[in-house]
């Protein structure tokens, strides 16, 4: 099999342009130590495996009036179309097809709510950045996502998914900056690491971290195929949800 190699980019790009079709405009480059609450995994003993006893789809929503009752803490998941978001959520929940995957990017166009162990919810955001999605769908993305992130009182944090084989896109960087400027607790997960060799993976994780202006150790490498990173990501999510070991927040 031909293996792709990635040349690390030593200088991070300038502030990204507006997120196409969504309207997120970062005001400045984000730096570690700002008022954001980026989640860092505490070093030490390995995390305990998360046992999933019950996972179910609840509803799809576009407006706050359609959300389920605000009675459980929630974690949102976002990323570009085809980043592997559905596969990551299925792996976290030990389910094969709870979140439906598609070979056609841009199929998810609503906020999808899933209840986990009757103790919390995952909220699957529509993917962004797919050129063939109709313009009216792109225009709905920003107000739909922004309304949730700024108004949902039970939202505890967001998982931003980035493809290990690619550099963060302008859309990724714009959304990352928007989240951090508004102090939304966010953890970056690098997906599809099984597609790279160990050397290429380490180099690419470092390059992605440089673009995000954060420490490489704060990124969670993840493989939906092998399950690598599942326990580590659950340790972070349990910290956000107020369960298990605490995690460190970024300095104010």
ROBA-210435 format. One line per field, with one value per residue (C-alpha): x negated, z, y negated; chain; residue in one letter; residue number from 0. Coordinates in pm, whole numbers, plus 50000, padded with zeros to 5 digits. Each point is the difference from the previous one (the first is absolute). Example, Ala and Ser with C-alpha at 12.3 -4.5 7.8 and 13.67 -1.06 7.14 Angstrom:
BEGIN
px (48770 | 49863);
pz (50780 | 49934);
py (50450 | 49656);
chain (A | A);
res (A | S);
n (0 | 1);
***
This chain:
BEGIN
px (50000 | 49870 | 49947 | 50048 | 49736 | 50051 | 49739 | 50043 | 50066 | 49769 | 50184 | 50370 | 50224 | 50134 | 50345 | 50245 | 50267 | 50369 | 50144 | 50157 | 50375 | 50017 | 49889 | 49755 | 49737 | 49708 | 49881 | 49645 | 49767 | 50064 | 49714 | 49970 | 50075 | 50298 | 50336 | 50103 | 50039 | 49812 | 50000 | 49671 | 49975 | 49836 | 49687 | 49983 | 50168 | 50191 | 50371 | 50260 | 50212 | 50344 | 50284 | 50299 | 50321 | 50249 | 49965 | 50290 | 50097 | 50234 | 50085 | 49880 | 50036 | 49943 | 50123 | 49986 | 50374 | 49934 | 49724 | 50068 | 50052 | 49692 | 49973 | 49669 | 49646 | 49904 | 49684 | 50006 | 49798 | 49898 | 49767 | 49972 | 50206 | 49829 | 49778 | 50142 | 50229 | 50268 | 49740 | 49839 | 50332 | 50092 | 49663 | 50040 | 50341 | 49893 | 50270 | 49961 | 50283 | 50163 | 49867 | 50043 | 49696 | 50020 | 49762 | 50157 | 49873 | 50244 | 50295 | 50049 | 50179 | 50149 | 49882 | 50038 | 50038 | 49895 | 50050 | 49721 | 50059 | 50289 | 49739 | 49890 | 50056 | 49782 | 50100 | 49885 | 49957 | 50030 | 49665 | 49871 | 49782 | 50155 | 50022 | 50300 | 50233 | 50269 | 49950 | 50314 | 49879 | 49663 | 50172 | 50205 | 49690 | 49871 | 50320 | 50091 | 49660 | 49953 | 50342 | 49909 | 49648 | 50101 | 50341 | 50005 | 49939 | 49933 | 49720 | 49674 | 49755 | 49927 | 49782 | 49845 | 49891 | 49705 | 49877 | 49649 | 49918 | 50071 | 49909 | 50276 | 50208 | 50092 | 50344 | 49843 | 49781 | 50281 | 50230 | 49718 | 49934 | 50370 | 50035 | 49697 | 50093 | 50331 | 49841 | 50182 | 49824 | 49853 | 49777 | 49841 | 50004 | 49780 | 50188 | 49889 | 49653 | 49995 | 49956 | 49650 | 49674 | 49877 | 49747 | 50248 | 50258 | 49769 | 49890 | 50355 | 50134 | 49724 | 50082 | 50372 | 49921 | 49782 | 50288 | 50232 | 49738 | 50030 | 49785 | 49982 | 50072 | 50342 | 50115 | 50160 | 49890 | 50294 | 50075 | 50360 | 49871 | 49777 | 50150 | 49675 | 50070 | 50348 | 49913 | 49789 | 50280 | 50255 | 49773 | 50020 | 50375 | 50061 | 49801 | 50219 | 50310 | 49881 | 49939 | 49685 | 49658 | 49987 | 49824 | 49797 | 50143 | 49796 | 49870 | 50221);
pz (50000 | 49912 | 50322 | 49994 | 50171 | 50139 | 50007 | 50326 | 49959 | 50236 | 50005 | 50093 | 49754 | 50058 | 50148 | 49783 | 49786 | 50080 | 50025 | 49660 | 50013 | 50379 | 50097 | 50282 | 49986 | 50245 | 50127 | 50076 | 50018 | 50313 | 50235 | 50286 | 50322 | 49879 | 50174 | 49808 | 50186 | 49781 | 50167 | 50076 | 50099 | 50340 | 49978 | 50216 | 50012 | 49693 | 49990 | 50095 | 49712 | 49976 | 50018 | 49780 | 50123 | 49798 | 49699 | 49794 | 49746 | 50148 | 49731 | 49722 | 50048 | 49818 | 50253 | 50382 | 50017 | 49853 | 50245 | 50258 | 50360 | 50156 | 50271 | 49918 | 49932 | 49633 | 49789 | 49640 | 49712 | 49696 | 49703 | 49626 | 49787 | 49957 | 50308 | 50148 | 50260 | 49987 | 50028 | 50303 | 50183 | 49917 | 50134 | 50320 | 50054 | 49894 | 49734 | 49632 | 49844 | 50265 | 49819 | 49635 | 49780 | 49636 | 49707 | 49890 | 50207 | 50116 | 50068 | 50362 | 49997 | 50350 | 50360 | 50098 | 50372 | 50148 | 50362 | 50168 | 50309 | 50084 | 50154 | 49717 | 49632 | 49692 | 49743 | 49645 | 49802 | 49620 | 49824 | 49837 | 49702 | 49736 | 49678 | 49854 | 50290 | 49879 | 50093 | 50212 | 50209 | 50055 | 50106 | 50261 | 50153 | 50183 | 50178 | 50086 | 50155 | 50156 | 50167 | 50163 | 50110 | 50145 | 50142 | 50115 | 50374 | 50027 | 49740 | 50175 | 49711 | 49636 | 49827 | 49681 | 49761 | 49764 | 49735 | 50077 | 49628 | 49934 | 50133 | 50176 | 49741 | 50020 | 50118 | 50279 | 50115 | 49988 | 50207 | 50247 | 50050 | 50038 | 50270 | 50193 | 49983 | 50162 | 50264 | 49876 | 50156 | 49699 | 49941 | 49662 | 49885 | 49711 | 49813 | 49770 | 50155 | 49895 | 49642 | 50081 | 50107 | 50353 | 49871 | 49770 | 50276 | 50251 | 49741 | 49888 | 50355 | 50068 | 49684 | 50081 | 50352 | 49857 | 49781 | 50302 | 50218 | 50270 | 50153 | 49802 | 50326 | 50017 | 49680 | 50025 | 49721 | 49911 | 49778 | 49958 | 49825 | 50282 | 50300 | 50079 | 50198 | 50115 | 50369 | 49992 | 49842 | 50244 | 50286 | 49864 | 49944 | 50352 | 50131 | 49802 | 50122 | 50361 | 50038 | 50086 | 49990 | 49954 | 49702 | 49977 | 49839 | 49814 | 50200 | 50013);
py (50000 | 49657 | 49805 | 49627 | 49789 | 49655 | 49730 | 49806 | 49632 | 49814 | 49667 | 49998 | 49813 | 49653 | 49952 | 50195 | 49835 | 50013 | 50347 | 50047 | 50016 | 49985 | 49651 | 50079 | 49727 | 50021 | 49663 | 50110 | 50296 | 50209 | 50073 | 50243 | 49814 | 49796 | 50026 | 50310 | 50330 | 50243 | 50340 | 50176 | 50363 | 50039 | 50210 | 50312 | 50338 | 50111 | 49914 | 50257 | 50137 | 49843 | 50252 | 49918 | 50162 | 49799 | 49768 | 49876 | 49738 | 49738 | 49745 | 49770 | 49625 | 49675 | 49743 | 49984 | 50064 | 50345 | 50100 | 50272 | 49882 | 49840 | 50264 | 50172 | 49868 | 50003 | 50027 | 49875 | 50147 | 49795 | 50022 | 49981 | 50232 | 50339 | 49955 | 50320 | 49842 | 50269 | 50275 | 49832 | 49971 | 50361 | 50118 | 49796 | 50158 | 50351 | 50004 | 50075 | 49803 | 49783 | 49695 | 50071 | 49959 | 49901 | 50003 | 49671 | 49705 | 49736 | 50233 | 49894 | 49665 | 49983 | 50030 | 50366 | 50081 | 50337 | 50104 | 50197 | 50220 | 49768 | 49770 | 49771 | 49921 | 49973 | 49738 | 50072 | 49678 | 49991 | 50016 | 49683 | 49916 | 50228 | 49800 | 50186 | 49925 | 49755 | 49636 | 49977 | 50295 | 49832 | 49679 | 50188 | 50158 | 49696 | 49884 | 50359 | 50078 | 49659 | 50013 | 50330 | 49904 | 49664 | 50089 | 50363 | 49987 | 50375 | 49995 | 50097 | 49991 | 50076 | 50259 | 49858 | 50276 | 49954 | 50246 | 50126 | 50012 | 49634 | 49659 | 49805 | 49818 | 49631 | 50117 | 50208 | 49712 | 49746 | 50222 | 50079 | 49629 | 49925 | 50266 | 49882 | 49633 | 50088 | 50225 | 50311 | 50303 | 50181 | 50300 | 50074 | 50363 | 50114 | 50271 | 50284 | 50030 | 50367 | 49877 | 49866 | 50155 | 49923 | 49748 | 49828 | 49992 | 49829 | 49747 | 49926 | 49963 | 49749 | 49807 | 49990 | 49879 | 49722 | 49883 | 50000 | 49827 | 50265 | 50273 | 50329 | 50185 | 49833 | 50173 | 50344 | 50240 | 50225 | 50298 | 50108 | 50313 | 50127 | 49820 | 49819 | 49686 | 50106 | 50030 | 49683 | 49799 | 50139 | 49887 | 49646 | 50018 | 50129 | 49704 | 49761 | 50177 | 49980 | 50373 | 50194 | 49834 | 49628 | 49850 | 49683 | 49690 | 49742 | 49706 | 49690);
chain (A | A | A | A | A | A | A | A | A | A | A | A | A | A | A | A | A | A | A | A | A | A | A | A | A | A | A | A | A | A | A | A | A | A | A | A | A | A | A | A | A | A | A | A | A | A | A | A | A | A | A | A | A | A | A | A | A | A | A | A | A | A | A | A | A | A | A | A | A | A | A | A | A | A | A | A | A | A | A | A | A | A | A | A | A | A | A | A | A | A | A | A | A | A | A | A | A | A | A | A | A | A | A | A | A | A | A | A | A | A | A | A | A | A | A | A | A | A | A | A | A | A | A | A | A | A | A | A | A | A | A | A | A | A | A | A | A | A | A | A | A | A | A | A | A | A | A | A | A | A | A | A | A | A | A | A | A | A | A | A | A | A | A | A | A | A | A | A | A | A | A | A | A | A | A | A | A | A | A | A | A | A | A | A | A | A | A | A | A | A | A | A | A | A | A | A | A | A | A | A | A | A | A | A | A | A | A | A | A | A | A | A | A | A | A | A | A | A | A | A | A | A | A | A | A | A | A | A | A | A | A | A | A | A | A | A | A | A | A | A | A | A | A | A | A | A | A | A | A | A | A | A);
res (X | X | X | X | X | X | X | X | X | X | X | X | X | X | X | X | X | X | X | X | X | X | X | X | X | X | X | X | X | X | X | X | X | X | X | X | X | X | X | X | X | X | X | X | X | X | X | X | X | X | X | X | X | X | X | X | X | X | X | X | X | X | X | X | X | X | X | X | X | X | X | X | X | X | X | X | X | X | X | X | X | X | X | X | X | X | X | X | X | X | X | X | X | X | X | X | X | X | X | X | X | X | X | X | X | X | X | X | X | X | X | X | X | X | X | X | X | X | X | X | X | X | X | X | X | X | X | X | X | X | X | X | X | X | X | X | X | X | X | X | X | X | X | X | X | X | X | X | X | X | X | X | X | X | X | X | X | X | X | X | X | X | X | X | X | X | X | X | X | X | X | X | X | X | X | X | X | X | X | X | X | X | X | X | X | X | X | X | X | X | X | X | X | X | X | X | X | X | X | X | X | X | X | X | X | X | X | X | X | X | X | X | X | X | X | X | X | X | X | X | X | X | X | X | X | X | X | X | X | X | X | X | X | X | X | X | X | X | X | X | X | X | X | X | X | X | X | X | X | X | X | X);
n (0 | 1 | 2 | 3 | 4 | 5 | 6 | 7 | 8 | 9 | 10 | 11 | 12 | 13 | 14 | 15 | 16 | 17 | 18 | 19 | 20 | 21 | 22 | 23 | 24 | 25 | 26 | 27 | 28 | 29 | 30 | 31 | 32 | 33 | 34 | 35 | 36 | 37 | 38 | 39 | 40 | 41 | 42 | 43 | 44 | 45 | 46 | 47 | 48 | 49 | 50 | 51 | 52 | 53 | 54 | 55 | 56 | 57 | 58 | 59 | 60 | 61 | 62 | 63 | 64 | 65 | 66 | 67 | 68 | 69 | 70 | 71 | 72 | 73 | 74 | 75 | 76 | 77 | 78 | 79 | 80 | 81 | 82 | 83 | 84 | 85 | 86 | 87 | 88 | 89 | 90 | 91 | 92 | 93 | 94 | 95 | 96 | 97 | 98 | 99 | 100 | 101 | 102 | 103 | 104 | 105 | 106 | 107 | 108 | 109 | 110 | 111 | 112 | 113 | 114 | 115 | 116 | 117 | 118 | 119 | 120 | 121 | 122 | 123 | 124 | 125 | 126 | 127 | 128 | 129 | 130 | 131 | 132 | 133 | 134 | 135 | 136 | 137 | 138 | 139 | 140 | 141 | 142 | 143 | 144 | 145 | 146 | 147 | 148 | 149 | 150 | 151 | 152 | 153 | 154 | 155 | 156 | 157 | 158 | 159 | 160 | 161 | 162 | 163 | 164 | 165 | 166 | 167 | 168 | 169 | 170 | 171 | 172 | 173 | 174 | 175 | 176 | 177 | 178 | 179 | 180 | 181 | 182 | 183 | 184 | 185 | 186 | 187 | 188 | 189 | 190 | 191 | 192 | 193 | 194 | 195 | 196 | 197 | 198 | 199 | 200 | 201 | 202 | 203 | 204 | 205 | 206 | 207 | 208 | 209 | 210 | 211 | 212 | 213 | 214 | 215 | 216 | 217 | 218 | 219 | 220 | 221 | 222 | 223 | 224 | 225 | 226 | 227 | 228 | 229 | 230 | 231 | 232 | 233 | 234 | 235 | 236 | 237 | 238 | 239 | 240 | 241 | 242 | 243 | 244 | 245 | 246 | 247 | 248 | 249 | 250 | 251);
***
